[in-house]
């Protein structure tokens, strides 16, 4: 457990993640920006020269990207039921029964939908026992949202060893960014609200692709970040030649995600490069809020900084950030808990 000496905000970071950054370093607190000093050293030991990490002859840059993009054919597609459901929803002659019938063709998705539908956040009076019942009790719009969550949970719930993320960490963080994205959009950009939610859920899908490549270069990543001043994002660019947001845009294309969502995901770490893409700015601020909330975030999140112009672009201030932060924490807690 780390505690900021200035604002007293606490960060629950497992020891094995702290070890990835060396024995002695300092980090800026994402809440107040003051530095937190960390010292994992035991009693003083005789100085020894640390061996250089073994560096394998692994591809980088365009050569590595070409290899990764070629392997995208092995990536599990977005469940077919999600694509069929989008067609049903876009048909003006369809109704909730048509949507429910499509969803019911995938029992794994049905099970996830019912679990989320009966969570403390979405749960209505009494237990929802079927997709048909969920569509009647919760409405078609909410059923669509539950379908999106159910499809994403199967992809985002896994452990990512390369990024030091335990099973469930990425899922909780993605939920937080999705919720924050929609809340931000609803303030001044309501037309983007649903796209913002969907984009928030899959904004870090590039990590799914890069995880094995990061993992096999783990000694390089640890050495690069040993001083505690560099984030995983910077390490990706330096060691791999690109970062997870770039690969994510290619994944979105494979999953037939609308292009404007893929572009927003590509630029969510640096929205100033997006040619004033409002959705990219929304994702960026939502990601920052989720990290400051400490939901499903590893130690690397403490090095993340919000773009100084992002709040002004979205007509927000820190009061708005704090309000959304509280709502996001409640959303994730209730969505991932039983009713």
C-alpha positions, 0 to 999 in steps of 0.5 A: 500500500502506497500513500501520498504524503501530501493528499493522503490518497492510497494506492493498493499496488502488489509488491511484485508490480513494485519490484518491476520498477527497481528498489528506490524511486519516486513517482508523481501522485496522479491526484495532487502531482506531488512525488511519492518516494518509494524505497524497497531496499533492505539493510545496506548490502555491499555494492555489486554491479548489476548484470545487464539484462539479456537482450534477445535478437527480437524484431522491432519497429515496422518488422515487428508490426508486420509480424503482429498484424499478420498474426491478427488473423489468430485473434478471436473475433468479436462474437458473431452475435454482436454483429447480428444484433447491430443489424437487428437494431438498425432495422426499423421493423425489428423489436425487442423480441427479434433482438432477444432471439439473436442474443439467445443463440449464444448461451455463453453471452446469455449467461454473462448478460444475465449476470450483469443484468442482476448486478447491483447496478442494473438489477431491477426488482426481482431476478432477471431469468431470461434475455426476453425478460431483461428486454421487457424489464430493462428496455432494448437500449439497456439490453444492447448495453448489456450485450456490449458488456457481455461480449467485452468481458470475455475478452478483457477479463484475462491476465496480462503478464506482460503488463503486470495486470491480474485477471479482472484488472483490465476489465474493471479499468475498461468498465471505469473508462466506459462509464466515465466516457459516457458521463463526459459525453452526456454533458456537452456531446450527448450524440457521442454518449453511446459511442463513447461508452463502447470506445471506453470498453475497448480502448486498451484492446491493443494490450491484448495483442502486444502482451506476449511481445511485451512479456518476451522483452520483460528484462528490457522493459524493467531496465528501461523503467527502473528509474521510475520516471518512464511509463509503460507507454513510453517503454512501448514506443522505445522498445517496440517502436509503437504503442498499444493504441496504434495496434488497437486501431487495426484490431478495431478494423478486424472487429468491424468497429466503426472507423471514427471509434477506431481513430479515437482509440488510436489517439486517446493517449495524445488527443492533441494529434487527433485533429480535434476529435471530440471522442479522442479527448473524451476517452483521454479524460475518461482514462485519466479519471479511471486511473485517478480512481485507482480502479483496475490500474497497475503501478504504471498508471501513477505515471500517467498525466492528463493532457493540459488542454483536454479539460478546456476542450471538453468545457470541464474543470476539476470539480466536474472530474471529481464528480464523475470520479465518484460516480465511476467508482460506484458504477464499477463496484455495483456492476461487478457485484451481485445484486 
